[in-house]
Amino acid sequence: MEMTRKKTTFSERWNLRKTWPLHVFLLPSVLLLLIYSYVPMMGIVIAFQDYKPYKGITGSDWVGMKHFIFMFQDERVVQIIANTLIIALSKMVMGWIVPLLFALLLNEVRIAFFKRTIQTLVYLPHFLSWVILGGILTDMLSEKGLINQFIAGLGFTPVFFLGDGDWFRVTLVVSDLWKEFGFGTIIYLAALAGVNPSLYEAAEIDGANRWKQTINVTIPSIIPVGVIIATLSLGNVLNAGFDQVFNMMNPIVKDKAEIIDTYVYQLGLTQASFSLATAVGLFKSVISFILIAVTYRMAVKFANYRIF
């Protein structure tokens, strides 16, 4: 046993001597990760302090759970958490259903050029930032914008998309879906490409038409991928999309549109309430971490998905 252990150790050392240049290439990435991702995490201590910039972290007074208690007693924070959940869950549900249905429809297209063109067109909005899209959508969906002129031209009453809280939430979900469903479609198309063709041949021999092949072969084959995407997306239930909401929100719809991320931004950068902003952000991070751990266990159990 002892001889075997010594032989293994020598082999490991030999491999390290042979591959150390490759490990050196990793060093800059590891340093950047430590400097910009882990060192700033020490700043979360100000969530338990009455932080004053001129006193610093070491000189500010400790206040314990004061900011967390204030956060849960503030009705506005409760409304903001509710807004975040409503918007994020709506995006998750639509972002799971629509790409799946679109991939099934696109998979039935037999003209390769047409299929690739459609696939490219729906994928393009993914590369546009919300800074650009926010300006475009604000102009198009305004009271005198292109969409409302079209609605008025059909004889209907114009819709105040960006001035009504309920319509604003619908606008957020639909615009996010338009931007990102092309990316989700590619994942499902990749899963469809891996379906064994012999299953379709066997179904044809049994007399199944395209609809029955879709029900009995295609959908069961991509369900595991759908389960993985659905379970892993639950970890983002508190991420309603800061970029989108920040660029499209206005004071009229703030009560129904403000989310945790925009609230933290306003507390920290416009009101200089650094400790409260950190407490809200820490609360969101802890809940998100728990959700990610739970959903990962669900993905392992229901879809046998493992990272390691």
C-alpha positions, 0 to 999 in steps of 0.5 A: 500500500505504501509503495502504491501511494508513493508511486501515485504521488510521484506521478502527480508531481511529474504531471505537474512538472509537465503541465505547469505552464498551462497552470500559469496561464490560469493565474491572471484569471484567478487573480482577477477573480479574487480581486474583483469578485471575492475581495469586494465581498468583505464590504458586506459588513457595512450591512451591520454597521451605520456606515459613514464614508469618512469613518470607514469600515473600521471606524463606523458604529455596529448596529447589528440587524437594524437595517434588516429589521427596517427593511422588513418593516418598510411596506415599500420594500415588501411591495418592491419584493412583490414586484420583483417576484411578479416580473421575474416569474412572468419572464421565467414562465414565458421564457420557458414556454415560447422558445420550446414551442418556437423550436418545435415549429422551426424544427418542422421547416424543411427548407434549410435556407428559410430555417437558418434565416428565421433562426438568425433573425430571432437571435439578433435582438440578443446582441442589443443592449437595453440602453438601445432597446429602451430608447427604441421601445420608449419611442415606439410605445409612447402615447403618440408612438408608432404602435399606438398610431397603428392601434388608433388606425384600426379604430381602437383606443390607444394603450398607455404602455409606459404610463399604466403599471399593469401594462408596463409589466406586460411590456417588460415581459413581452419585450424581454421575451422578444429579445431573449427567446431566440437564444433559448430556441437555439438550446432546444434546437440543439437538443432536437438535433440529438434525437435518434432518427431511427425513432422517427423511422419506427414511428413512420412504420407504425403509421404515425403522422408528423403530429403523432411523431411530435407528441410521442418522439420529439417532445419526450426527447427534449423534456430532460433539457426543458426540465434542466432549463426550468429548474436552473432558471428558478435560481434567478427568481429575484433577478427581474432584469436591472438593465431593462427596468432601469432604462424603461421605468418612469415615475408614473409606474414606479409603484408597480415597476420598481424591483430590488436591483433598482431600489438598491441602486437608488439607495446606494448611489442617489441617497447615499444609504450605503448600509441599507442598500447593502442589507437589501442586496445581501438579503437578495444574494442569500435568497438567490444562493439558497434557490440555486442550491435547491434548484441544482438538487432538483435538477440532479434528482429529476433530470440527472444533471450534474456539474461535477 
